[in-house]
Structures are given as C-alpha cells and as structure tokens.
Amino acid sequence: MSLRENGNLPRLLVIGARGFLGCFVSHRGSSCYEVVKADRTHAGYETDVVIDVADAASVRAGIDSVRPDAVALLAAVSDIDRCQREPGLAVAVNVHGAEEVASACARIGARLLFTSTGAVFDGRKHGYSEEDAVSPLSVYGETKAQAEKVVRALVPSALVLRVPLVLGRSGRAGSNSLLDSMMRRWSAGEVVSASTLESRNPVDAGTLSQWMLELLTDECNRGIFHAGATDTMTRYDIVRAYADCLHIPEQLMRAEREQPPGRAPRGLHHLLLTSKISAVCATPVPSCKEVIERSLNEVAEGSL
Ligand SMILES: NC(=O)c1ccc[n+]([C@@H]2O[C@H](COP(=O)([O-])OP(=O)(O)OC[C@H]3O[C@@H](n4cnc5c(N)ncnc54)[C@H](OP(=O)(O)O)[C@@H]3O)[C@@H](O)[C@H]2O)c1
C-alpha cells in the first residue's frame, strides 16, 4: 500500500482494537501504517474513535471521520457459546455490523480485511481449502459464513481471513485469549478442561497479525485466505504443551472425552490448509511447536 498524497504512512483503521487480536494488529501495524484504534466505547483504553458496529450511524460517522486507506474488521461477538445463547446479538454484530463496515469501505474506496473462522466448516473433513463449501454447525459459524458473503458482495477486493484458533497473550483482561484465561485459572489453582476429540491447526497472534499486514499491503491479494499451522493438535494436547512449559501439575488438567452439555456445537477437525497464504506472504507457516513457543513469549505490546 503506497504513501498518502502528503507523504504520510497509509492509515489503517483497526475496528475492535482493544480485543485480543486487535491489540496485536494495532501494535505490529504501527511500523507500516498510521494506526487508528476504534472500539465500542472509550471506557478505560486508548481508543482513538468510537465505532459500535451494530449501530449503522456510528459506523458511517466513524469511518467518514477517519478516512482510512485500509480497515481491519476484528470486532465481533467472538464467544461461540454466547452467540448460541444470544443469536440476535450475534447477527446484529457479526453480520449486520460487517455489512455496515463493508458498505462504508465501498463508499470511500478503503481496502478491507475481514476476520472469519474455521467454524464456517463442520469439521468432518480432514483439511479444508479456500474452495470448500461452508457448512457451519453453530450460530457463530453461521454468522461468519453470512458475513463473508455480504462483505465479498459489497467489496469484491476484500480479504477474508479464516482462522482456526489463535494463541497468544493479550495482556488485557476480558479479551478472547484462551491462553490468558488458562493462565488465570492455573494461577487461581483451578482445573483447565479441554477436549481430546477436537483438533485444530492453531496460529500464534504475532504470526497472524504479520500475515494480515502483508496481505493488506499488496493490493493484488483479495478473496479468502486460510491461516494456521502446518500440523494439528487436539485442544487437550495444546493445554498439556502449555502445562509442560509452565510446570503446571497434572491435577490442574482434565481431559474431556465428550462435549459437555449446553455448549455450542464445535467441529471435530479444523485443519485449514495454508498453501494459498504461504504463496503470497513472506512470513512462513509455523509448526504447532513454534506456535506454542511464540505464543508464550509474546504479549500484544511486544516480546516478554
Ligand atoms: N481468537 C480466536 O481464536 C479467533 C479464531 C477465529 C476467528 N476469530 C475472529 O477474529 C476476530 C478478533 O477476535 P478476538 O479473538 O480478538 O476477539 P475479542 O478479544 O473478543 O475481540 C473482539 C472485539 O470486538 C469488540 N466488539 C464487540 N461488539 C462490538 C460492537 N458492537 N462494536 C464494536 N466492537 C465490538 C469487543 O469489544 P468489547 O470487549 O467491548 O465487547 C472486542 O474488543 C473476531 O472476528 C473473531 O471472530 C478469532
């Protein structure tokens, strides 16, 4: 992406900047963009502009005031179980919110990156490419699949980045970071349970943010991209790997051999194939081992 007419760096609007991934993208993006951080409220964080994606007027006013060259849309109801319990909210934020942001980007000609999920698939196949038909099991997956369609129809050059599971330390309470919540539980002496049935090819938040920035920078990149590691681990093996690194005793881990009742349905095997992203991005696709190591050693604001 080229410099602005006045010679300044291009402007990247990060919507959902205080979230887990938003913190990483905002920090990393500042090396090549003038980053503008947008959140739902100003409360307690360095937000530059307030944008509530569920409020069309707020989206229009926010994007018109910033006039970004590129937008990373990370705001979402990202908790899969909450989406299942509150489908109206999930549709309002994840589908209609994405639609409003895409309309505003189309109107001002801004580049758009939308973050989607491996949950658009049912997890029955071992290895999904960008061409595979979507088959969501949960309300969350359904809202993301609908949003992908709407975003691509409104902004044909949009990037849709599907992610299976992101690992990293946001350093901020209340975000969607699995590792943060696991570490909080262990510090409080609580047991962490995880499925031995569900496998994922996770990616660390640092690598993912780097890919986002690389994809945005080259305007030839458009359409759907899959992100993830070269190999897969079960959720339980991910927990065990962290427990080993952090010297957590065996009794603070529990293997779930069936899905606990009352949770949103999750696919069994979410391996997102990454040959497309690896062909256009310089940052290499990591192994699960590298993902685990990096995710422990980096917080959103830099390395530990
Ligand atoms: N983390 C993963 O493993 C993963 C995997 C696949 C896909 N993704 C996708 O990646 C994106 C970022 O996820 P994340 O892990 O960073 O989630 P997160 O920590 O929950 O961040 C999402 C952000 O969106 C904000 N938000 C919610 N409703 C909003 C609204 N109406 N208007 C504006 N902002 C709103 C939240 O603000 P509040 O805190 O104020 O509610 C939060 O800061 C999401 O689209 C998610 O679906 C994440």
The ligand as a Gaussian input file, in Angstrom:
#p B3LYP/6-31G(d) Opt

LIG

0 1
 N       -9.242000     -15.669000      18.874000
 C       -9.511000     -16.681000      18.076000
 O       -9.101000     -17.832000      18.358000
 C      -10.291000     -16.467000      16.804000
 C      -10.467000     -17.558000      15.946000
 C      -11.172000     -17.376000      14.761000
 C      -11.667000     -16.136000      14.429000
 N      -11.502000     -15.092000      15.278000
 C      -12.074000     -13.797000      14.889000
 O      -11.070000     -12.791000      14.977000
 C      -11.676000     -11.545000      15.352000
 C      -10.998000     -10.994000      16.593000
 O      -11.183000     -11.941000      17.645000
 P      -10.541000     -11.775000      19.085000
 O      -10.070000     -13.122000      19.472000
 O       -9.626000     -10.617000      19.108000
 O      -11.880000     -11.445000      19.918000
 P      -12.125000     -10.431000      21.146000
 O      -10.951000     -10.410000      22.059000
 O      -13.455000     -10.828000      21.698000
 O      -12.237000      -9.037000      20.414000
 C      -13.404000      -8.634000      19.740000
 C      -13.583000      -7.164000      19.969000
 O      -14.813000      -6.769000      19.323000
 C      -15.408000      -5.808000      20.149000
 N      -16.844000      -5.664000      19.885000
 C      -17.855000      -6.488000      20.247000
 N      -19.038000      -5.964000      19.859000
 C      -18.751000      -4.783000      19.240000
 C      -19.522000      -3.785000      18.622000
 N      -20.872000      -3.867000      18.571000
 N      -18.903000      -2.717000      18.075000
 C      -17.558000      -2.602000      18.136000
 N      -16.767000      -3.507000      18.722000
 C      -17.351000      -4.591000      19.263000
 C      -15.160000      -6.296000      21.560000
 O      -15.310000      -5.209000      22.444000
 P      -15.857000      -5.441000      23.938000
 O      -14.752000      -6.185000      24.645000
 O      -16.061000      -4.035000      24.404000
 O      -17.126000      -6.235000      23.814000
 C      -13.711000      -6.779000      21.442000
 O      -12.812000      -5.727000      21.720000
 C      -13.161000     -11.837000      15.537000
 O      -13.823000     -11.541000      14.340000
 C      -13.198000     -13.332000      15.798000
 O      -14.442000     -13.870000      15.417000
 C      -10.819000     -15.211000      16.469000

